[in-house]
Amino acid sequence: MNILYFLVGSSVLMALIFLGAFFWAYKTGQNDDVHTPGIRILFDDEPENQKSEEDHFLS
C-alpha cells in the first residue's frame, strides 16, 4: 500500500513539472507562430554560388 502512495505522489509531482514547463514555454513565446515552421520547408534556399556573387557586387 505504501508503494501506491509513492506512485500517486510521483505522478502528481511529474504532472506539476510538465504543467510548469508548458506555462514557461507559453510565457516565453514558443507558440507564437505555429504556421510558418510548417511551410518553411517548402521554400527553396539560394544556391551558394549566387550568394557569393551577390557578396562580390556589394563590396
C-alpha positions in Angstrom: 0.0 0.0 0.0 2.9 2.3 0.7 4.1 1.9 -2.9 0.7 3.2 -4.1 1.2 6.4 -2.1 4.6 6.8 -3.6 3.4 6.3 -7.2 0.5 8.6 -6.9 2.7 11.3 -5.3 5.4 10.8 -8.0 2.8 11.1 -10.8 1.3 14.3 -9.3 4.8 15.8 -9.0 5.6 14.9 -12.6 2.3 16.4 -13.8 3.1 19.6 -12.0 6.6 19.7 -13.6 5.1 19.3 -17.1 2.5 21.9 -16.4 5.1 24.3 -15.2 7.2 23.6 -18.3 4.1 24.2 -20.5 3.4 27.6 -18.9 7.1 28.6 -19.1 7.1 27.8 -22.8 3.9 29.7 -23.4 5.1 32.7 -21.5 8.4 32.9 -23.4 6.5 32.9 -26.8 7.4 29.5 -28.1 3.9 29.0 -29.5 3.5 32.4 -31.1 3.9 31.3 -34.7 2.7 27.8 -35.4 2.0 28.3 -39.2 5.4 29.4 -40.6 7.6 26.5 -39.5 5.3 24.1 -41.2 5.6 25.8 -44.6 9.3 27.0 -44.3 10.5 23.7 -45.7 8.6 24.4 -49.0 10.8 27.5 -49.8 14.0 26.9 -51.7 17.3 28.2 -50.3 19.5 30.3 -52.5 22.4 28.4 -54.1 25.9 29.1 -52.6 27.3 30.4 -55.9 24.5 33.0 -56.1 25.2 34.2 -52.6 28.9 34.7 -53.3 28.2 36.7 -56.5 25.9 39.0 -54.6 28.5 39.5 -51.9 31.1 40.3 -54.6 28.9 43.0 -56.1 28.1 44.5 -52.7 31.8 45.0 -51.7 
